[in-house]
């Protein structure tokens, strides 16, 4: 027979500070107030940039000898940025590139990428793209999905590169026209991504 855990009774005092929820743009600093003072289960939305947010949660309290940064865990990070063909830098050949206003932090584990609200990238014939980190061109997708048709949702495949980030990486999009990047005269899409994290060091 299983027994139910005891429920707090009316007027019972909580042990420790009550959990709280707040948002700001400061980095988590677990050994200094307010990070060290607030209760277990507290959550914090960090505004990384206009296009990127991260959600942290306080999972432990290190004790009497001081708090630690790893009392906090990066639960989720997410980004979403609308990009149009005119924002890309023409590489002088078939490709154009754009660095998103997004940095995947060291310690993050990348989960997936979505492309939505795609307006056809009009080029000479075939226009494809990859989403990477500047070194691995398709780290955050698989293959070379086509941008040549309007679509509400576009399958870009699972991330094909290393999921764990040992260093912070800027997300870079590369568009390729089958002839010349300068042939592209229209097109836009929204790129979103999701990652989770480990304990902070």
N, C-alpha and C positions, 0 to 999 in steps of 0.2 A: 504494500500500500504506500502510495506517495503522499507526502504532506506538503501543503502549500507553505511558502515562506511567510513569515510574520509580516503583517501589514502595519505601517505606522498608524498610531491612533491619533485622535484629535488632540492637538496641542503638543504633540511630541516634538522635541527640538531636533533639527537636522544636525549631523556632525559635520563640521567643516563648512566652508563657504558654499552658498548655493550656486548652481551652474548659471552661466550667463551667456548671452549671444550678442556679438557686436561685429562691426565691420570697420576697416580702416585700410591704409596702404602701408603701414609699418611692417617690418619683418618680425616674425615671432622671436621673442627673446625670453625663453622660459625661466631663466634664473633672476629676472628683474620684474618689479611691478609694472603693469597690472598682471602680467602673465603668471607670475609666481603666486599671486594672492587669490586668484579666482578659483572656483571649485571644479572638481572633476566633472567631466561631461560638458564643460563649456565649449562653445564653438566660436570660430572666428573666420569671417570672410575677408581675405586679403585681396584688395584691388591691385593687381600687378600692373595692369595697363588698361587702356580704354577697351581692349579686346580680350582681356585675360583675367580670370578670377581663380582663387584657390581657397578651399575650405579646410580648416584645421580643427582638430578636436583634442581636448586635454584628456589623456587616457590614464595618467598616473601622477602621483605626488611623491617626489623623491624623499621627502622627510625633513627631519629637524635640521640637518646639516646643509640645507639649501636646496633649491629647486634646480632643475636641469632643462636644457633645450629639448631633450628627448622625452620630456613629460608630454610633449605635443606631437601629434602625427598629422602629416599632410594626407587628409582623407581623399580629396578629389581636387584636381585642377582641370579647368576647362577654358577653351578659347573659341572665339567665333569672329571671323573677319570677312567682310564683303570686299571682293577684289574685281577690278575691271581690267580689260586688256591694256588700256592706256597707262596703267600704273607699272607695267613691267618694263624692265630695261632690255632693249634690243641688244643681243650679243653680237650682232653683225652677221649672223648666219641664220640657221633655222630656229634657234632658241631665244627665248626671253626669260628673264628671271625676276623674282620679287621676294625680298625678305619680309615676312609678315611681322607685325608688331607683337611678336610672341617669342618668349624664351622658355623652353622646357628646362626646369632646374635640375641640377645634379641631385641624384638620389631618387628621381622620379622614374616610375615604371609606366611606359606608354601603353595605352589600351586600344584606342581606335580613332579613325578619322572619318568624318562625314562631309560630303559635298551636297549642298541643297540649293534650290532656286537657281539652277543653271540656265543662263541665257546663252544660246549657241555662239561659240567662238567662230566667227566667219573668217576663213582663210582661203588658201588656194584650193585645198581639197580636204585633207585630214589634219586635224589639230588634236594633239594629245598632251598629257601633262603628267608630272610626278611631284610628290611632296616629300622633301628630304631635309637634311640638316647642313647642306653645303659641302659635305664630304661624301655621304651616302645619299645619292640623289633621290631614292625612293624608300628611305627609311620608314616613312609613315604611311606608305601604301604599297600595293603590289602591281607590277606591270606598268602599262602606259594607257590609262583609260582615255576614251575619246571625249572631246568637248564639242563635238560637231552636231549636237541636237539639244533642244530645250528639254529640261528634265526637272521635276520637283526634287527627286532624290537620285543620286548617282553612286553606284557601288564602286568604291575605289580599292577594294580588297583589304585584307588584313595587313597590318604593318609588317614589312619584310625585313627590316633591319633589327639591330640590337634594341631590345625593349628597355632594359635598365640603362639609365643615363649616369655614367660616371663623371660627366662634365656637363655643364649647361650648354644648350644648343639652341640657336635661332632656327625657326622653321622657315625653309626656303622652298618656293614653288617655281618649277621650271615648265614652261609651255613650249611645245615644239610644233611648228608647222612643217608639212612635208616638203615645202619648197623654201620659203623664207619667212622669218618672223614678221617682217614688215608687211606681208600680205594680209595679216590679221587686221580686220577693220571694225570688229564689234565683239562683244562677249563680256560676261560677268558671272560670278558665282560666289557663294558663301562657303567658306571652309571652316569647319569646326573640329576640335579634337579634345580628347579626354585622357587624363593620366592620373595615377595615384602615387603615393609616396610611402616612404619608410619613416622610422623614427628620425627626428632631427638630431644632428650631431652636436 
